[in-house]
Amino acid sequence: MLTFALIGYGQRGKFYLDTLLKFKDVSVVAVCDNNREKLELAKNNLKLSEDKCFSGDDEFFAKGKLADALIIASMDECHYAQAVKALKLGYHLILEKPIAQSKLQCIEIAELARKYDKKVYVCHVLRYAPIYASIKEMIDSGKVGKVMSIQQTEHVGWWHQAHSFVRGNWRRSETNPMIVAKCCHDLDLFVWLTGKNCVSVSSFGSLAYFKRENAPKESGEHCFDCKLKEECIYNCLKFYTKYPAFAFASGQYLGDPNDKEAIEKAFSKPENPYTRCVFKCDNDVVDNQIVNCLFEDGSTAQLNMTAFCEGGIRTIRVCGTEGMIEASMLDNIIKYWRFGKIGQEPQTFKVEIGETFGGHGGGDEKMVEDIVRALSGKGDSLGLTSIDKSIMSHLMGFAAEESRINGGKLEKI
Ligand SMILES: NC(=O)c1ccc[n+]([C@@H]2O[C@H](COP(=O)([O-])OP(=O)(O)OC[C@H]3O[C@@H](n4cnc5c(N)ncnc54)[C@H](O)[C@@H]3O)[C@@H](O)[C@H]2O)c1
């Protein structure tokens, strides 16, 4: 029996445990969450006894090693300390991205994993998303020749920006710069798809829109007391009643997702931070940023992260010496051109992602399946996201933020 413990029964943590429970010979033996309501939910959903539920990580770690592997799906600022303690106790780790809050913390975790001979899987789920797996296969089989440049856009989206990066948990740069928190995935794809090391980056970006000076004249401090609430696309009452999964994700409402009245009530309280006007929050992370990356062989990649789009999708163009690939997670369609004839139509095919409960184009479930295979020693595992492979993206992200802060200054990795 392969056993797991979890810290952080939030949106990600709940997904991981729900998915793990579908496997035979896997069990979840302990949960830790410092939110009592969520801990109670975990206890009931997983039928855990009281002594296997912990409301603080000190209490959890004091019990010693309780499982083969620990999933760390708490907030970014907890990852480093929890990962260090867990590795010293002998846990394998499934560590949510971002790995930690600085380059040095990331390196220390990687070194400890080596020292204690433990696996640390970083949740770079896009490596497992069928569309990116197909692109990787095409690149590896030589379809575009040598990769010379990549352009990737992370369409964060107006609503996701508002929920997570204006009102929510990732709105402050001391938690993590947004380019690390949101886009370590994208930077990781550059490294994984090309198999090359990045040598330097430069970056521009700013918080250009979600700030007080852009608030409409008649707007209130909170949606519930705002004169413009009927017409405003950021009205939290409309958003959270329509998309109750985000009401749960906010941590402000854990009740029945169909009870609109109860959701409205929860999002009519001034103490609920998700009721704040998107122009009047204490956010300081960017709402648009670009990163330019130079690789060891002179090839380049460019990342565009923007709030100002429909959202929830990524697009990519891979340009090689012999061909080009374009793909979008919106429709999971890949277009491929082999050079040699001007004006030719691309070969076009749709990547099937099957039924998916997680996100990231099916990558979430596939990563969990692969980690279970790896840790249980049953069947071949791809092992795509070990910390040694995943760390470069974080070094690029922290360097990009340094560059952005310094007006686009070149940063060596
Ligand atoms: N891999 C991905 O694509 C992906 C996507 C979204 C979020 N994330 C990352 O996953 C992590 C969790 O994100 P989420 O959206 O599930 O957030 P969440 O707020 O829904 O869940 C975090 C949970 O951790 C708990 N928690 C926080 N600090 C704790 C502590 N010290 N001890 C115990 N419990 C603690 C909170 O109460 C909450 O229940 C974050 O680091 C986030 O950046 C990764």
The ligand as an SDF file (V2000), in Angstrom:
LIG
                    3D

 44 48  0  0  0  0  0  0  0  0999 V2000
    0.3300   23.2660  -10.3160 N   0  0  0  0  0  0  0  0  0  0  0  0
   -0.4910   24.2310  -10.6540 C   0  0  0  0  0  0  0  0  0  0  0  0
   -0.7700   24.4270  -11.8140 O   0  0  0  0  0  0  0  0  0  0  0  0
   -1.0940   25.1160   -9.6040 C   0  0  0  0  0  0  0  0  0  0  0  0
   -2.3040   25.7770   -9.8610 C   0  0  0  0  0  0  0  0  0  0  0  0
   -2.8310   26.5890   -8.8440 C   0  0  0  0  0  0  0  0  0  0  0  0
   -2.1420   26.7430   -7.6590 C   0  0  0  0  0  0  0  0  0  0  0  0
   -0.9400   26.1090   -7.4730 N   0  0  0  0  0  0  0  0  0  0  0  0
   -0.1950   26.2410   -6.2080 C   0  0  0  0  0  0  0  0  0  0  0  0
   -0.7320   25.3180   -5.2780 O   0  0  0  0  0  0  0  0  0  0  0  0
   -0.6720   25.8590   -3.9500 C   0  0  0  0  0  0  0  0  0  0  0  0
   -2.0700   25.8370   -3.3450 C   0  0  0  0  0  0  0  0  0  0  0  0
   -2.9320   26.6060   -4.1560 O   0  0  0  0  0  0  0  0  0  0  0  0
   -4.5290   26.4970   -4.0210 P   0  0  0  0  0  0  0  0  0  0  0  0
   -5.0960   27.1900   -5.1920 O   0  0  0  0  0  0  0  0  0  0  0  0
   -4.9270   25.1140   -3.7160 O   0  0  0  0  0  0  0  0  0  0  0  0
   -4.7390   27.4280   -2.7330 O   0  0  0  0  0  0  0  0  0  0  0  0
   -5.8360   27.2690   -1.5930 P   0  0  0  0  0  0  0  0  0  0  0  0
   -5.8290   28.5260   -0.8360 O   0  0  0  0  0  0  0  0  0  0  0  0
   -7.1240   26.7910   -2.1810 O   0  0  0  0  0  0  0  0  0  0  0  0
   -5.2460   26.1020   -0.6910 O   0  0  0  0  0  0  0  0  0  0  0  0
   -4.1770   26.2540    0.1940 C   0  0  0  0  0  0  0  0  0  0  0  0
   -4.5610   25.5430    1.4610 C   0  0  0  0  0  0  0  0  0  0  0  0
   -3.4320   25.5120    2.3310 O   0  0  0  0  0  0  0  0  0  0  0  0
   -3.8560   25.8190    3.6350 C   0  0  0  0  0  0  0  0  0  0  0  0
   -2.6980   26.3270    4.3550 N   0  0  0  0  0  0  0  0  0  0  0  0
   -2.0490   27.5040    4.1330 C   0  0  0  0  0  0  0  0  0  0  0  0
   -1.0040   27.6100    4.9610 N   0  0  0  0  0  0  0  0  0  0  0  0
   -0.9750   26.4870    5.7080 C   0  0  0  0  0  0  0  0  0  0  0  0
   -0.1080   26.0180    6.7460 C   0  0  0  0  0  0  0  0  0  0  0  0
    0.9390   26.7530    7.1740 N   0  0  0  0  0  0  0  0  0  0  0  0
   -0.3720   24.8180    7.2860 N   0  0  0  0  0  0  0  0  0  0  0  0
   -1.4200   24.0960    6.8680 C   0  0  0  0  0  0  0  0  0  0  0  0
   -2.2720   24.4890    5.9060 N   0  0  0  0  0  0  0  0  0  0  0  0
   -2.0480   25.6610    5.3200 C   0  0  0  0  0  0  0  0  0  0  0  0
   -5.0040   26.8130    3.4760 C   0  0  0  0  0  0  0  0  0  0  0  0
   -5.8630   26.8650    4.5740 O   0  0  0  0  0  0  0  0  0  0  0  0
   -5.6890   26.2360    2.2250 C   0  0  0  0  0  0  0  0  0  0  0  0
   -6.6990   25.3160    2.5540 O   0  0  0  0  0  0  0  0  0  0  0  0
   -0.0930   27.2600   -4.0780 C   0  0  0  0  0  0  0  0  0  0  0  0
    1.2780   27.2550   -3.7890 O   0  0  0  0  0  0  0  0  0  0  0  0
   -0.3170   27.5980   -5.5560 C   0  0  0  0  0  0  0  0  0  0  0  0
    0.6350   28.5050   -6.0630 O   0  0  0  0  0  0  0  0  0  0  0  0
   -0.4360   25.3020   -8.4160 C   0  0  0  0  0  0  0  0  0  0  0  0
  1  2  1  0
  2  3  2  0
  2  4  1  0
  4  5  1  0
  4 44  2  0
  5  6  2  0
  6  7  1  0
  7  8  2  0
  8  9  1  0
  8 44  1  0
  9 10  1  0
  9 42  1  0
 10 11  1  0
 11 12  1  0
 11 40  1  0
 12 13  1  0
 13 14  1  0
 14 15  2  0
 14 16  1  0
 14 17  1  0
 17 18  1  0
 18 19  2  0
 18 20  1  0
 18 21  1  0
 21 22  1  0
 22 23  1  0
 23 24  1  0
 23 38  1  0
 24 25  1  0
 25 26  1  0
 25 36  1  0
 26 27  1  0
 26 35  1  0
 27 28  2  0
 28 29  1  0
 29 30  1  0
 29 35  2  0
 30 31  1  0
 30 32  2  0
 32 33  1  0
 33 34  2  0
 34 35  1  0
 36 37  1  0
 36 38  1  0
 38 39  1  0
 40 41  1  0
 40 42  1  0
 42 43  1  0
M  CHG  2   8   1  16  -1
M  END
$$$$
